[in-house]
């Protein structure tokens, strides 16, 4: 929103229903909430939004979705691939997530990756030191932080800024939504 606007991005819809339906790639950073069925059948797009309606990540097969606000019901129904990170500030997200094919995991700090990042001078995503897109079973802390940093830079999101400014408090409030069979397949390929 423009400077001085009374609207709070995490309470205002900015993208409608079925946004990223069947997306095969690209990135979306929206300083606002998404409607129902956000990222349904997403197979490769990376996105950050500040809330979603019902059925987010339904039938998702790839990509990464970050939600830094409330979600609707039936999150991840039929989700067989890709990952999602959801800020669960009140601890109720599990009751809105369809756990038939996914598990919820904590986003833990990875000191070894952070040490490697800072030792090599910064942006590991672009300098090739550690490829955060190749192993979706690890590096959650840094992947999530990088996506939120980009979201803040591109949108001016005050919610992302608050999270990044108090990372030690917010990181434990995120949950990772991980499809069970996707994790098994990634480990077998490893």
N, C-alpha and C positions, 0 to 999 in steps of 0.2 A: 504493500500500500504506500501511497505517497506520504512524505513527512507530515506529521501532525494529524494523520488520519485516525479516527476513533476506532477503526476496525482492528481486531486482534486476529492475526493470520490463522492461529490454531482454532479459531471459532468461525472462520469464514470459508465457504466453499469457493474454490478457484478452478477446479476441473470437474467435469460432469461425470455421469455414469459411463461405465465401460471404457474409460480412458486406459490406454495401453492394452486393450483387448488384442491378444494374439501378437504382441510386439516381439520382434526377433532381435532387436538390438537398440542401441542408442541410450541416452540418458535424459531423465526428467527431474527437475528440481522445482517443486511448487510450494511457494510460501502461502499455504492455505490447505484446506482439506479437499479430499476427493469424494466423489459420489459413490454409489453402490457399484460393486463388481469391478473395483479398481485392479488392474493388472491380471485380470482373468485370462488364462491361457498364455500368459507372458512366458516367452521362451528365451529371452536374452537381454531385455532392457534392465537398466539400473535406475532406481528412482528413490527420491525422498519426498514425502508428503507429511503434512502436519495433522493428519487424521483421515479416517476413511469411513464409508458406510458399510453396509452388510456385504458379505461374500468376497472380501479382498483376498487376492492371491488364489482364488478358486481355480483348480485345474492347472496351476502354474507348473511349468516344466524346466525353467531356467531363469537366470537373472538374479538380481538382488533388489529387494524392496525394504525401505526403512520407513517406519511410521513413528513420528514423534508426538503423537497425540492419541486420542481415543479411537477405537475401532468399533465397527458394528459387529453383529453376530455372524457366526459361520465362517470365520477367518480360516483360510487354508483348506477348505473342503476339496478333496481330490488332488491336493498339491503333491506332485510326485518328484519335483526337481526344483533347483534354485533354493535360495534361502531368504528369510525375512528377519528383520530385527524390529521389535516393537517396544517402545517405551511404556512400561507397565507401572506407572507411578502409584496407583492405588491397589495393585496386586490382584486385580480382577480379570485380567486378560485371559487367563486359562479357561474361564467360564464362557468366553465368547469365541474361543478357538475350537475348531473341529479337529479333534485329536485322533481321528481314525487312521491317518496316514503319516502324521508328523509327531515329533516330540519337541518339548520346550526345553531349552538349555540356557544356562547362564552365559553371559558374555564376560569372560575372565580376562584379567590383565595378563599380558605375555611379556615379561621383563626381557627375555632374550631377544625378541623381535625389536622391542623399543631400544635396547642397547645397540643392536645392529643398525637400526635406522639412524640414531643420533651419531653413531661412530662414523657413518658414511655421509653424513651431512644433509639429511632431510628427506626429500621426496622419493621414497623407495618405489612408489608406483611408477614413476617415470624414469628413474635411473637404473631400473632393472636389478637392483640388489635382491629384492624379494618380490616375487610376482604374487600379489594378493588375489588375483583372479584365478589362479591355477589350482588352489587347494581351498575349497569351501568348507573343509572340516576344521581348519585352524585359522589363526590370524584375525579373529573376529574383532578384537579390541581395536586394532589399527585400521582394518577395513571400515569399520563403523565410524571411527574418528575421521578418517579421510573423507568419507561421504558427507558427514555433517559439516566438515570444514568447507567443502566445495559448495554445499547447500547455502551456508552462511555467506560465502563470498559472492555467489551468483544472485541470491535473492534478498540479502540483507535481513534474513530471518532472525528475529529477536529470540525466538524459542531455541534455535540452534545455537545462538551465541550464549544463552544462559546455560545450556547443557555443556558446551565446550569450556566455559569459564569455571564450571564446577564439576569437572569430569569425574573426580573421585566419588562424588555423591551420586551422580546420575548413571555412570556405567553399570553399577550393580542393579539398577532398576530396569535395564534392558533385558529382554529375553530373545533368544535366537529360535526361530521356527525352522526346524530341520526335518525334511522328509526322511523317514526311516530307511526306505529302500535306496534312496539317493545316496545317503551316507554309506550304506553297505556297498553300493556299486563303486563309489569313489575309493573306498578302502581296498576293494578287490583290484581296481585298476592300478593302485599305488604299488 
